[in-house]
């Protein structure tokens, strides 16, 4: 079990920040209501942090709540030598590391690469980050987070502590010493872990996507809008030739948590046809455009023969993987 305190970061000389002073006062008086108000503003950022560590939105929600519970149980240890935000992020990081230590099933598993031959690895527990409504006050904050699927998948191939080091250093912008102290490592070992993590990331990120600073905003570009519209039309019209034109030759298709990855446009289209696309239970398909992880996405629904309503279809395609 990892431990945590607020030793590493020391603010400039002077009075405590308002949040830190209020938190200490709430801790001393066991004021749970004030504690909730002070920590709730960090929930969305903590959720994004846990999501990067775990690649599962459901687990990230659970561990964000566990972070706040652990913070309350250890409230007496907070002395204001670190900012409240930093202290909470340290707790969240170690909560995730504790979880990963117990859950060996969170390691990417070897799978067959259909159509390409050979074997690769797949993150079977991957879940998308859902789109927030425009009225969500946290939407712009989340839009700046590094939660693109390419990054989330790549980072899962790192050992847990390398993963934590990379996220704390390259995403949150922590110093090497802050990171080392938070993870109970030496500065030298932290630096070494970061170098190894960056090298591994470059082997798993797509060409041209070696920068993981993230996109700003969830809106689609004009080209993306045209592509998504064309994809939706072809899908709803059951136009398999139209879909084939839109898809890249190096398309990868997977349906976590089901094992298996298909590689190559022709192989994937052939599999869709073999599964009955355009016939029987897949003869009436409707689509809904949305975003996932800040990228354009399409959700597909089918109406079975004789049914009154459409239901979610298990296979779908992210528009970001189209040409």
N, C-alpha and C positions, 0 to 999 in steps of 0.2 A: 504494500500500500504506500503510495507516495504521500508526502507531507508538503505543507506549504505555509509560508508566512510572508510578511511584507517587508523583509529586510532590504532587498537589493536597491530599490529606488528611493533616493532621498531628495525631497523637494528643496528649493532654495530656502535660505534662512528666512524666518518670518512666521506669520500665522498660518494655521492650517487653512486649506481651501474650504469653501462653504460646505461642499458635499462631504468632505472628510470629517469636518467638525460635527456636522449634523449626524453622520453615521455613528461616530463615537458616542454622541449624546444618546442616540436611540439604543445603542448597544448597552450602555450603562443603565438605562431605565427600562430595558426590555420592551421598548415601544415597537411592537411588531407592525403596526400600521405605518409608522414613519419609515421603518426599514423597507417595507414594501414599496413605498413611494420613491425612496431614494434609489433602489435597485431596479425598479421596473423600467426605467429609461434606458437601461443597458441590455434589456432582455433580447431585443432584436439583434444587436451586435453580437451578443454571446451565442445566440442561435446560429448565426452565420458562421461563427468561429467553430462551434461544435460540428456543424454540417461539413465544413472543410475537413475536419479531422476524421469524420465517420462516413461521409457520402450517403447517409441515410437521414432523410428529413424527420422521420418518426423518432429515431434514436436521438437525433439532435434536440428535438423538443424535450424528450425525457431527461437528457443530461443537462440541458439548460435549467430545468427545474431542480435537478439534483445539485447543480452549482449554487443556486440561490439557497437551497436548504443547508448545504454545507457551509456557505458563508454565514448564515444565521447561527449555526451551531458553533462556529469558530469566531464569532463576532468579537469576543473579548481579546483575541489576538491582534486585532487591527489597531495600530497605534498611530496611523497617519503618516508613516514614513514612506509610503507609496501612495499614489493616487488611488481612489476607490476603484476606478475603472481598471487600472493595472492589476490591482489585487484580485478583482473578480475574474479577470482573464487568466491569471495564474491558476486560480481554483478551477476554472473551466478546463484549462489544458490538462491538469492533473486528473480531473474527473474522467476526461476522455481517455487518458493513458491507462487509468485503472480499468476502465471498461474494455479497452483493446487487449489488455493483458489477460483478461478472463475469456475473451471471445476470439478464439483462434479461427473461427469461421469468417472473420473479416479480412483474411488474407486473400488476395486475388488468386483464383484457382485456374489450373491448366484446363484448356478446352480445345476441341478440334476446330480448326478454321475451315469451315465448309467452303468449297470452291477454290481455295488457295492452297490446300494441302498443308501438312504440318500441324503444329500446335501453337497456341498462344496462351494468353491469360485474360481473364475477364473478371470484372467486379460485379458479382451476382447480387450484392445487397444494394446496388446503386439505386437511389430514388431521386427524382428531379426536385428542384426547388420550385414550389408553385408560384404562380403569378399572384401578386397582391393587387387589390383593387386600387383605383386611382385615389380613393379617399383615404387610403392607409397613410397615416402620417410618417411611417417608417419607409415608405416606398423609395424615396430618393436616397436614403442611407443605404438600403439594400442594393440599389442600382449601382452603387460605387464599390460594392464588395466583390472580391474575386471568387465568383461562384460559377464561372463558365464550366460546362461539362468536361471540356478537354483538360482543364486544370484539375477538377475534382477527381477524374479518373486517374490521371497521371500521379497525383499525390498519394493515392491509395497504394501504389506500388512501393512506397517508401516504408521502411521499418517505423514503428510508431514514434520513437524519439527523434529520428531524422525528420519525420513528418512534422512533429511539433516545432523543431528548430527552424525548419524552412518557413513554416507559416508565421511563427513569431518574428523572425528576422525579415523575410521578404514581403510578407503581406501586412503585418502590423507595424513593421518598422522598428522593432525593438533593437537595442544595442546588443552586442555580443555578451557583455557582462550581465545585463538584465536577463537575457535568455538563459545563460549558464546558471545564474542564481535561482531562477524560477524552476529549472529542471534538475537542480542539484548536480550540475556537471561542472567540470573545469572549463575555463575559457578556451583552452587549447582543444579539448574534446568537442566543444560546441562548434568551433571554427571548422574542425575536421568533418563533423557531421554535416554542416551546411555545404561544404564543398562536395561531399559524396551525394548529398540530396540533390543539389543542382545538376550534377552530372547525370544522375538517374532520370531526373525530370526531362532532360533533353532527349533521352532515348524513348520517352513515352509520349511527348507532345508532338502534334502534327508539325510537318515542316512549315516554317514561317510563323509558328505560334510559340516561340521560345520566350516571349515576354508575357508574363502573367500578371500584369498590372490591372487587368480587367477593363471592360467597356463601361462607359458612362451612359446611363439611361437604358430603358427597356424598349424604347420606340424602334420600329423597323425603318430601315432605309427604303428609298423608293425601289431599288433593285430587289431588296428582300420582299417587299410587298408584292411586286410583280411575280416573283418566283413562287411565293406562297399561294397567290391567287391561281397561278397556272397549275400548281400541284393539286390544289383543292378541286379545281375543275376536272382535271384528268382523273382523279380518284372517284369523284362522284359520278362522272360519266362512264366509269369503268373502262377508261381508255388506257389500256396497258401500253400501247405504242407511244402514247403521249407521255406517260410516266417514264418510259425508257429513255426518251429524249432528254427529260429533265435531270435524270440521275447521272452522277459522275461514274466513270468507269471503275474508280477505286473505292466505291461506296462500301461501308461496313454496316451490317445490320445485326442487331441483337435485341433480345427481349428479356432482360433481367426480371425476375430471378431464374428464368429458364436458362439452362446452359446452352452454349453453342453460339457461334458468331459466323455469319455469312460474309464473305469478302468477294467483291466484284459485282458490277451491275447485272450482267447477264445471269450469273448464278442466283442472285437474289430475285430477279424477276421470274426466273424459271421456278423458284421455290414458291413464290406467291401464286403462280398459276397452278402449281401442283397442290397447293392448299385450297384451291377452289375460287380464287379471286374472280369476281364477275359472274359467278354461278351459284345456285342453291342459296345457302345462308349468307353468301357474300354478293348477292345480286342487287342489294339495295343498301348503299353506303352513304352516310352523311358526315360532313367534317365540320369541326369547330377550330378556328384559328386562335392561338393563344401564345404565350411565351413560357419558357421554362429555363431557369438559370440565366435569365436575361437574353435569351436567344429565341428566334422564331420557332414555333412548334405547331403541329397539327394533331388534334385528337380525332380519331375516327370512330364512328358509331355504325352499327349494322341493324337492319330490321329483318328478323327471320320471317320466312313465309308464313302468312296468317297472323303475325304479331301486329299489335296496334302501335307500338312504340319502338324507337331505336334503343339499342343498348351498347355500352362501351365495347369496342372491338379490342382484342388483346394485342394485335400488332398495329404499330403506328410508325411513322417516319419523321424524324426531325428535319425540318427544311434546311437547317444548317449543313446537312450532309448532302444536299442536292447540288447540282452544278450551278 
